[in-house]
Amino acid sequence: MEVEMQRASEGDLPVKAAAVSSGDNFDYEAEARLVAEARASWERKANGEEEDEEDPEMWLDYNAYEAGRFRDTWNCLYFGYFGRFEDTTKIPPMRFTEKLPEQCHSAHPTDTLQVFSVKVAAISGGLQWPLHVFGKIALRDSVDHNRNMVFDRTRDNCQILTQEVPNLKLTGPSRAVLLLDPVTFEVDLKVKGCTESEDRHLSFLAVQFLNMIPHDSCLRIRAYTSKISTLKFTLGIVIYSLEATISVRVSGDGTITLGRRVASVEVSGELNVSVKALQGGEVIVHRESGFKPKKAGRSCGTLDVGFCQMDVSVAWSLLSAEY
């Protein structure tokens, strides 16, 4: 199943004391102490009372060096108010599909960021194909600053990448990524070795996507190089867009679980849902259906592939920057 979007035409937040609901065995006092220490050091440096010690890692792999500092920065700014550093976003898709926004929420079409693909574009440092890759890739937007996962695999569930097929199998985002402020790409990918001690960091990043919002939706390519790899992101900036959540049911056979079901679609655009049936690596059936965006509610359609019918439902929702 492939999902694609087409056009039809043409100030830092303060730290706030708050109870964190996730994690029953989390040591809040220890985390609070770490946050206080990091914040105190951060303030001393800001006032010129303390200088950064030169870290050799900064010159060996600047992106990894910055990623190592990202946790302290995040805790200084957001710990407590937005939960913990490891938390994933609790904001669901389809927030306003069936109900109008509450008075405390302002919901409307919004500029969003769509991740189309992430691939390992180059390797070095003695790495050889194939690669057994595991770890995380998450996006953090300014709605809640939590992780919106697009790739998440444990060591015992690696994805095998080859030189011919170097793209990661993405499984997110779980909701639309709003492009109101810079979006942080957080990457922690490893290559599995024979033992855990032989695992190697493929890519360790915490970089912001900074972009002037264009007049029209467009593609953007971003490449990030570490000591032993280059990751290439293919991204879509989707202007004045709505959130589409797709579900597919096979007649008489139940629901298909889609690996990626949330897409951003321009208000003036169209969402195309297509299905391809392959036999021996050859496409034998290709069906496609287009859906015009709505600000709420659902759109339904059917794809007849001969041996079965697929009922497609698209839930539409406005977007809100309110947490």
Contacts in CASP RR format, 6 or more apart in sequence:
PFRMAT RR
TARGET T0000
AUTHOR 0000-0000-0000
METHOD contacts of the structure
MODEL  1
MEVEMQRASEGDLPVKAAAVSSGDNFDYEAEARLVAEARASWERKANGEE
EDEEDPEMWLDYNAYEAGRFRDTWNCLYFGYFGRFEDTTKIPPMRFTEKL
PEQCHSAHPTDTLQVFSVKVAAISGGLQWPLHVFGKIALRDSVDHNRNMV
FDRTRDNCQILTQEVPNLKLTGPSRAVLLLDPVTFEVDLKVKGCTESEDR
HLSFLAVQFLNMIPHDSCLRIRAYTSKISTLKFTLGIVIYSLEATISVRV
SGDGTITLGRRVASVEVSGELNVSVKALQGGEVIVHRESGFKPKKAGRSC
GTLDVGFCQMDVSVAWSLLSAEY
1 248 0 8 1.000
1 256 0 8 1.000
1 258 0 8 1.000
1 273 0 8 1.000
1 274 0 8 1.000
1 275 0 8 1.000
2 274 0 8 1.000
2 275 0 8 1.000
2 276 0 8 1.000
3 246 0 8 1.000
3 258 0 8 1.000
3 260 0 8 1.000
3 261 0 8 1.000
3 263 0 8 1.000
3 271 0 8 1.000
3 272 0 8 1.000
3 273 0 8 1.000
3 274 0 8 1.000
4 272 0 8 1.000
4 274 0 8 1.000
5 114 0 8 1.000
5 238 0 8 1.000
5 263 0 8 1.000
5 264 0 8 1.000
5 265 0 8 1.000
5 266 0 8 1.000
5 269 0 8 1.000
5 270 0 8 1.000
5 271 0 8 1.000
5 272 0 8 1.000
6 269 0 8 1.000
6 270 0 8 1.000
6 271 0 8 1.000
6 272 0 8 1.000
7 217 0 8 1.000
7 266 0 8 1.000
7 268 0 8 1.000
7 269 0 8 1.000
7 270 0 8 1.000
8 268 0 8 1.000
8 269 0 8 1.000
8 270 0 8 1.000
8 292 0 8 1.000
9 268 0 8 1.000
9 269 0 8 1.000
10 268 0 8 1.000
12 77 0 8 1.000
13 77 0 8 1.000
13 78 0 8 1.000
13 81 0 8 1.000
14 81 0 8 1.000
15 35 0 8 1.000
15 39 0 8 1.000
15 76 0 8 1.000
15 77 0 8 1.000
15 78 0 8 1.000
15 79 0 8 1.000
15 80 0 8 1.000
15 81 0 8 1.000
16 80 0 8 1.000
16 81 0 8 1.000
17 80 0 8 1.000
18 80 0 8 1.000
18 81 0 8 1.000
18 83 0 8 1.000
20 26 0 8 1.000
20 28 0 8 1.000
20 80 0 8 1.000
20 83 0 8 1.000
20 84 0 8 1.000
20 87 0 8 1.000
21 83 0 8 1.000
22 83 0 8 1.000
22 84 0 8 1.000
22 87 0 8 1.000
23 84 0 8 1.000
26 84 0 8 1.000
31 75 0 8 1.000
31 79 0 8 1.000
31 84 0 8 1.000
32 79 0 8 1.000
34 75 0 8 1.000
35 75 0 8 1.000
35 76 0 8 1.000
35 79 0 8 1.000
38 72 0 8 1.000
38 73 0 8 1.000
38 75 0 8 1.000
38 76 0 8 1.000
39 75 0 8 1.000
39 76 0 8 1.000
41 50 0 8 1.000
41 72 0 8 1.000
42 72 0 8 1.000
42 73 0 8 1.000
42 76 0 8 1.000
44 50 0 8 1.000
45 51 0 8 1.000
45 52 0 8 1.000
55 65 0 8 1.000
57 64 0 8 1.000
57 65 0 8 1.000
58 65 0 8 1.000
60 227 0 8 1.000
61 204 0 8 1.000
61 226 0 8 1.000
61 227 0 8 1.000
63 204 0 8 1.000
63 205 0 8 1.000
63 207 0 8 1.000
63 224 0 8 1.000
63 225 0 8 1.000
63 226 0 8 1.000
64 201 0 8 1.000
64 204 0 8 1.000
64 205 0 8 1.000
64 226 0 8 1.000
64 227 0 8 1.000
66 205 0 8 1.000
66 206 0 8 1.000
66 207 0 8 1.000
67 186 0 8 1.000
67 187 0 8 1.000
67 188 0 8 1.000
67 204 0 8 1.000
67 205 0 8 1.000
67 206 0 8 1.000
68 204 0 8 1.000
68 206 0 8 1.000
70 184 0 8 1.000
70 186 0 8 1.000
70 206 0 8 1.000
71 85 0 8 1.000
74 85 0 8 1.000
74 145 0 8 1.000
75 85 0 8 1.000
77 145 0 8 1.000
78 145 0 8 1.000
79 85 0 8 1.000
82 144 0 8 1.000
82 145 0 8 1.000
82 146 0 8 1.000
82 323 0 8 1.000
83 146 0 8 1.000
86 147 0 8 1.000
87 146 0 8 1.000
87 147 0 8 1.000
88 138 0 8 1.000
88 146 0 8 1.000
88 147 0 8 1.000
88 148 0 8 1.000
88 149 0 8 1.000
88 174 0 8 1.000
89 143 0 8 1.000
89 144 0 8 1.000
89 146 0 8 1.000
89 147 0 8 1.000
89 148 0 8 1.000
89 174 0 8 1.000
89 175 0 8 1.000
90 144 0 8 1.000
90 146 0 8 1.000
91 143 0 8 1.000
91 144 0 8 1.000
91 175 0 8 1.000
91 323 0 8 1.000
92 174 0 8 1.000
92 175 0 8 1.000
93 174 0 8 1.000
93 175 0 8 1.000
93 176 0 8 1.000
93 243 0 8 1.000
93 245 0 8 1.000
93 261 0 8 1.000
93 262 0 8 1.000
93 315 0 8 1.000
93 317 0 8 1.000
94 243 0 8 1.000
94 245 0 8 1.000
94 315 0 8 1.000
94 317 0 8 1.000
95 101 0 8 1.000
95 107 0 8 1.000
95 175 0 8 1.000
95 317 0 8 1.000
95 318 0 8 1.000
95 320 0 8 1.000
96 107 0 8 1.000
96 296 0 8 1.000
96 317 0 8 1.000
96 318 0 8 1.000
96 320 0 8 1.000
97 245 0 8 1.000
97 296 0 8 1.000
97 297 0 8 1.000
97 298 0 8 1.000
97 315 0 8 1.000
97 316 0 8 1.000
97 317 0 8 1.000
98 296 0 8 1.000
98 297 0 8 1.000
100 296 0 8 1.000
101 107 0 8 1.000
101 318 0 8 1.000
101 320 0 8 1.000
104 322 0 8 1.000
105 320 0 8 1.000
105 322 0 8 1.000
106 320 0 8 1.000
106 321 0 8 1.000
106 322 0 8 1.000
107 318 0 8 1.000
107 319 0 8 1.000
107 320 0 8 1.000
108 318 0 8 1.000
108 319 0 8 1.000
108 320 0 8 1.000
109 240 0 8 1.000
109 241 0 8 1.000
109 242 0 8 1.000
109 267 0 8 1.000
109 295 0 8 1.000
109 318 0 8 1.000
109 319 0 8 1.000
110 176 0 8 1.000
110 178 0 8 1.000
110 179 0 8 1.000
110 180 0 8 1.000
110 240 0 8 1.000
110 241 0 8 1.000
110 319 0 8 1.000
110 321 0 8 1.000
111 178 0 8 1.000
111 179 0 8 1.000
111 180 0 8 1.000
111 213 0 8 1.000
111 237 0 8 1.000
111 238 0 8 1.000
111 239 0 8 1.000
111 240 0 8 1.000
111 241 0 8 1.000
112 176 0 8 1.000
112 177 0 8 1.000
112 178 0 8 1.000
112 179 0 8 1.000
112 237 0 8 1.000
112 238 0 8 1.000
112 241 0 8 1.000
112 243 0 8 1.000
112 264 0 8 1.000
112 319 0 8 1.000
113 139 0 8 1.000
113 141 0 8 1.000
113 177 0 8 1.000
113 178 0 8 1.000
113 179 0 8 1.000
113 183 0 8 1.000
113 209 0 8 1.000
113 235 0 8 1.000
113 236 0 8 1.000
113 237 0 8 1.000
113 238 0 8 1.000
113 264 0 8 1.000
114 177 0 8 1.000
114 235 0 8 1.000
114 236 0 8 1.000
114 237 0 8 1.000
114 238 0 8 1.000
114 263 0 8 1.000
114 264 0 8 1.000
115 139 0 8 1.000
115 150 0 8 1.000
115 170 0 8 1.000
115 172 0 8 1.000
115 173 0 8 1.000
115 177 0 8 1.000
115 233 0 8 1.000
115 234 0 8 1.000
115 235 0 8 1.000
115 236 0 8 1.000
116 219 0 8 1.000
116 234 0 8 1.000
116 235 0 8 1.000
116 236 0 8 1.000
117 167 0 8 1.000
117 168 0 8 1.000
117 170 0 8 1.000
117 233 0 8 1.000
117 234 0 8 1.000
118 137 0 8 1.000
118 150 0 8 1.000
118 151 0 8 1.000
118 167 0 8 1.000
118 168 0 8 1.000
118 170 0 8 1.000
118 231 0 8 1.000
118 232 0 8 1.000
118 233 0 8 1.000
118 234 0 8 1.000
119 166 0 8 1.000
119 167 0 8 1.000
119 168 0 8 1.000
119 231 0 8 1.000
119 232 0 8 1.000
119 234 0 8 1.000
120 131 0 8 1.000
120 133 0 8 1.000
120 161 0 8 1.000
120 166 0 8 1.000
120 168 0 8 1.000
120 202 0 8 1.000
120 229 0 8 1.000
120 230 0 8 1.000
120 231 0 8 1.000
120 232 0 8 1.000
121 166 0 8 1.000
121 223 0 8 1.000
121 230 0 8 1.000
121 231 0 8 1.000
121 232 0 8 1.000
122 225 0 8 1.000
122 229 0 8 1.000
122 230 0 8 1.000
123 129 0 8 1.000
123 131 0 8 1.000
123 228 0 8 1.000
123 229 0 8 1.000
123 230 0 8 1.000
124 227 0 8 1.000
124 228 0 8 1.000
124 229 0 8 1.000
125 227 0 8 1.000
125 228 0 8 1.000
126 228 0 8 1.000
127 191 0 8 1.000
127 200 0 8 1.000
127 202 0 8 1.000
127 228 0 8 1.000
127 229 0 8 1.000
129 161 0 8 1.000
129 162 0 8 1.000
129 163 0 8 1.000
130 160 0 8 1.000
130 161 0 8 1.000
130 162 0 8 1.000
130 163 0 8 1.000
131 160 0 8 1.000
131 161 0 8 1.000
131 191 0 8 1.000
131 202 0 8 1.000
132 158 0 8 1.000
132 159 0 8 1.000
132 160 0 8 1.000
132 191 0 8 1.000
132 192 0 8 1.000
132 193 0 8 1.000
133 153 0 8 1.000
133 158 0 8 1.000
133 159 0 8 1.000
133 160 0 8 1.000
133 161 0 8 1.000
133 168 0 8 1.000
133 189 0 8 1.000
133 190 0 8 1.000
133 191 0 8 1.000
133 192 0 8 1.000
133 202 0 8 1.000
134 153 0 8 1.000
134 154 0 8 1.000
134 155 0 8 1.000
134 157 0 8 1.000
134 158 0 8 1.000
134 159 0 8 1.000
134 189 0 8 1.000
134 190 0 8 1.000
134 192 0 8 1.000
135 151 0 8 1.000
135 152 0 8 1.000
135 153 0 8 1.000
135 154 0 8 1.000
135 188 0 8 1.000
135 189 0 8 1.000
135 190 0 8 1.000
136 147 0 8 1.000
136 149 0 8 1.000
136 151 0 8 1.000
136 152 0 8 1.000
136 186 0 8 1.000
136 187 0 8 1.000
136 188 0 8 1.000
136 189 0 8 1.000
137 149 0 8 1.000
137 150 0 8 1.000
137 151 0 8 1.000
137 152 0 8 1.000
137 168 0 8 1.000
137 170 0 8 1.000
137 185 0 8 1.000
137 186 0 8 1.000
137 187 0 8 1.000
137 188 0 8 1.000
137 189 0 8 1.000
138 147 0 8 1.000
138 148 0 8 1.000
138 149 0 8 1.000
138 150 0 8 1.000
138 152 0 8 1.000
138 185 0 8 1.000
138 186 0 8 1.000
139 147 0 8 1.000
139 148 0 8 1.000
139 150 0 8 1.000
139 173 0 8 1.000
139 177 0 8 1.000
139 183 0 8 1.000
139 184 0 8 1.000
139 185 0 8 1.000
139 186 0 8 1.000
140 146 0 8 1.000
140 147 0 8 1.000
140 148 0 8 1.000
140 183 0 8 1.000
140 184 0 8 1.000
140 186 0 8 1.000
141 148 0 8 1.000
141 177 0 8 1.000
141 178 0 8 1.000
141 179 0 8 1.000
141 180 0 8 1.000
141 181 0 8 1.000
141 183 0 8 1.000
142 178 0 8 1.000
142 180 0 8 1.000
142 181 0 8 1.000
142 182 0 8 1.000
142 321 0 8 1.000
143 178 0 8 1.000
143 180 0 8 1.000
143 320 0 8 1.000
143 321 0 8 1.000
143 322 0 8 1.000
143 323 0 8 1.000
144 323 0 8 1.000
147 186 0 8 1.000
148 172 0 8 1.000
148 173 0 8 1.000
148 174 0 8 1.000
148 175 0 8 1.000
148 177 0 8 1.000
149 171 0 8 1.000
149 172 0 8 1.000
149 173 0 8 1.000
149 174 0 8 1.000
150 170 0 8 1.000
150 171 0 8 1.000
150 172 0 8 1.000
150 173 0 8 1.000
151 168 0 8 1.000
151 169 0 8 1.000
151 170 0 8 1.000
151 171 0 8 1.000
151 172 0 8 1.000
151 189 0 8 1.000
152 171 0 8 1.000
153 159 0 8 1.000
155 190 0 8 1.000
155 192 0 8 1.000
155 196 0 8 1.000
155 199 0 8 1.000
158 192 0 8 1.000
159 168 0 8 1.000
159 169 0 8 1.000
161 167 0 8 1.000
161 168 0 8 1.000
170 260 0 8 1.000
171 259 0 8 1.000
171 260 0 8 1.000
172 259 0 8 1.000
172 260 0 8 1.000
172 262 0 8 1.000
173 262 0 8 1.000
174 262 0 8 1.000
175 243 0 8 1.000
175 262 0 8 1.000
176 241 0 8 1.000
176 243 0 8 1.000
176 262 0 8 1.000
176 264 0 8 1.000
176 319 0 8 1.000
177 183 0 8 1.000
177 264 0 8 1.000
178 319 0 8 1.000
178 321 0 8 1.000
179 211 0 8 1.000
179 213 0 8 1.000
179 237 0 8 1.000
180 321 0 8 1.000
182 208 0 8 1.000
182 209 0 8 1.000
182 210 0 8 1.000
183 208 0 8 1.000
183 209 0 8 1.000
184 206 0 8 1.000
184 207 0 8 1.000
184 208 0 8 1.000
184 209 0 8 1.000
185 205 0 8 1.000
185 206 0 8 1.000
185 207 0 8 1.000
185 208 0 8 1.000
185 209 0 8 1.000
185 222 0 8 1.000
185 224 0 8 1.000
185 233 0 8 1.000
186 205 0 8 1.000
186 206 0 8 1.000
187 203 0 8 1.000
187 204 0 8 1.000
187 205 0 8 1.000
187 206 0 8 1.000
187 224 0 8 1.000
187 231 0 8 1.000
188 201 0 8 1.000
188 203 0 8 1.000
188 204 0 8 1.000
188 205 0 8 1.000
189 201 0 8 1.000
189 202 0 8 1.000
189 203 0 8 1.000
189 204 0 8 1.000
189 231 0 8 1.000
190 199 0 8 1.000
190 200 0 8 1.000
190 201 0 8 1.000
190 202 0 8 1.000
191 199 0 8 1.000
191 200 0 8 1.000
191 201 0 8 1.000
191 202 0 8 1.000
192 199 0 8 1.000
193 199 0 8 1.000
193 200 0 8 1.000
200 228 0 8 1.000
201 226 0 8 1.000
201 228 0 8 1.000
202 226 0 8 1.000
202 228 0 8 1.000
202 229 0 8 1.000
203 224 0 8 1.000
203 226 0 8 1.000
203 229 0 8 1.000
203 231 0 8 1.000
204 226 0 8 1.000
205 224 0 8 1.000
205 226 0 8 1.000
205 231 0 8 1.000
207 224 0 8 1.000
209 222 0 8 1.000
209 235 0 8 1.000
211 220 0 8 1.000
211 237 0 8 1.000
213 237 0 8 1.000
213 239 0 8 1.000
214 237 0 8 1.000
214 239 0 8 1.000
215 239 0 8 1.000
216 239 0 8 1.000
217 236 0 8 1.000
217 237 0 8 1.000
217 238 0 8 1.000
217 239 0 8 1.000
217 241 0 8 1.000
217 266 0 8 1.000
218 236 0 8 1.000
218 237 0 8 1.000
219 234 0 8 1.000
219 235 0 8 1.000
219 236 0 8 1.000
219 237 0 8 1.000
220 234 0 8 1.000
220 235 0 8 1.000
220 236 0 8 1.000
220 237 0 8 1.000
221 232 0 8 1.000
221 233 0 8 1.000
221 234 0 8 1.000
221 235 0 8 1.000
222 232 0 8 1.000
222 233 0 8 1.000
222 235 0 8 1.000
223 230 0 8 1.000
223 231 0 8 1.000
223 232 0 8 1.000
223 233 0 8 1.000
224 230 0 8 1.000
224 231 0 8 1.000
224 233 0 8 1.000
238 264 0 8 1.000
238 265 0 8 1.000
238 266 0 8 1.000
239 266 0 8 1.000
240 266 0 8 1.000
240 267 0 8 1.000
240 268 0 8 1.000
241 264 0 8 1.000
241 265 0 8 1.000
241 266 0 8 1.000
241 267 0 8 1.000
241 319 0 8 1.000
242 264 0 8 1.000
242 265 0 8 1.000
242 266 0 8 1.000
242 267 0 8 1.000
242 293 0 8 1.000
242 294 0 8 1.000
242 295 0 8 1.000
242 316 0 8 1.000
242 317 0 8 1.000
242 318 0 8 1.000
242 319 0 8 1.000
243 262 0 8 1.000
243 263 0 8 1.000
243 264 0 8 1.000
243 265 0 8 1.000
243 316 0 8 1.000
243 317 0 8 1.000
243 318 0 8 1.000
243 319 0 8 1.000
244 262 0 8 1.000
244 263 0 8 1.000
244 264 0 8 1.000
244 265 0 8 1.000
244 271 0 8 1.000
244 291 0 8 1.000
244 293 0 8 1.000
244 314 0 8 1.000
244 315 0 8 1.000
244 316 0 8 1.000
245 261 0 8 1.000
245 262 0 8 1.000
245 314 0 8 1.000
245 315 0 8 1.000
245 317 0 8 1.000
246 258 0 8 1.000
246 261 0 8 1.000
246 262 0 8 1.000
246 263 0 8 1.000
246 271 0 8 1.000
246 273 0 8 1.000
246 312 0 8 1.000
246 313 0 8 1.000
246 314 0 8 1.000
246 315 0 8 1.000
247 255 0 8 1.000
247 258 0 8 1.000
247 261 0 8 1.000
247 312 0 8 1.000
247 313 0 8 1.000
247 315 0 8 1.000
248 255 0 8 1.000
248 256 0 8 1.000
248 258 0 8 1.000
248 273 0 8 1.000
248 310 0 8 1.000
248 311 0 8 1.000
248 312 0 8 1.000
248 313 0 8 1.000
249 255 0 8 1.000
249 256 0 8 1.000
249 310 0 8 1.000
249 311 0 8 1.000
249 313 0 8 1.000
250 256 0 8 1.000
250 308 0 8 1.000
250 309 0 8 1.000
250 310 0 8 1.000
250 311 0 8 1.000
251 308 0 8 1.000
251 309 0 8 1.000
251 310 0 8 1.000
251 311 0 8 1.000
253 308 0 8 1.000
256 310 0 8 1.000
263 271 0 8 1.000
265 271 0 8 1.000
265 293 0 8 1.000
266 293 0 8 1.000
267 293 0 8 1.000
267 295 0 8 1.000
269 292 0 8 1.000
269 293 0 8 1.000
270 290 0 8 1.000
270 291 0 8 1.000
270 292 0 8 1.000
270 293 0 8 1.000
271 290 0 8 1.000
271 291 0 8 1.000
271 293 0 8 1.000
271 314 0 8 1.000
272 288 0 8 1.000
272 289 0 8 1.000
272 290 0 8 1.000
272 291 0 8 1.000
273 288 0 8 1.000
273 289 0 8 1.000
273 290 0 8 1.000
273 291 0 8 1.000
273 303 0 8 1.000
273 312 0 8 1.000
273 314 0 8 1.000
274 286 0 8 1.000
274 287 0 8 1.000
274 288 0 8 1.000
274 289 0 8 1.000
275 285 0 8 1.000
275 286 0 8 1.000
275 287 0 8 1.000
275 288 0 8 1.000
275 303 0 8 1.000
275 305 0 8 1.000
275 310 0 8 1.000
276 283 0 8 1.000
276 285 0 8 1.000
276 286 0 8 1.000
277 283 0 8 1.000
277 284 0 8 1.000
277 285 0 8 1.000
277 286 0 8 1.000
277 305 0 8 1.000
277 307 0 8 1.000
278 284 0 8 1.000
285 305 0 8 1.000
285 306 0 8 1.000
287 303 0 8 1.000
287 304 0 8 1.000
287 305 0 8 1.000
288 303 0 8 1.000
289 301 0 8 1.000
289 302 0 8 1.000
289 303 0 8 1.000
289 312 0 8 1.000
291 299 0 8 1.000
291 301 0 8 1.000
291 312 0 8 1.000
291 314 0 8 1.000
292 299 0 8 1.000
293 316 0 8 1.000
294 316 0 8 1.000
295 316 0 8 1.000
295 318 0 8 1.000
296 316 0 8 1.000
296 317 0 8 1.000
296 318 0 8 1.000
297 315 0 8 1.000
297 316 0 8 1.000
298 313 0 8 1.000
298 314 0 8 1.000
298 315 0 8 1.000
298 316 0 8 1.000
299 313 0 8 1.000
299 314 0 8 1.000
299 316 0 8 1.000
300 311 0 8 1.000
300 312 0 8 1.000
300 313 0 8 1.000
300 314 0 8 1.000
301 311 0 8 1.000
301 312 0 8 1.000
301 313 0 8 1.000
302 309 0 8 1.000
302 310 0 8 1.000
302 311 0 8 1.000
302 312 0 8 1.000
303 309 0 8 1.000
303 310 0 8 1.000
303 312 0 8 1.000
304 310 0 8 1.000
END
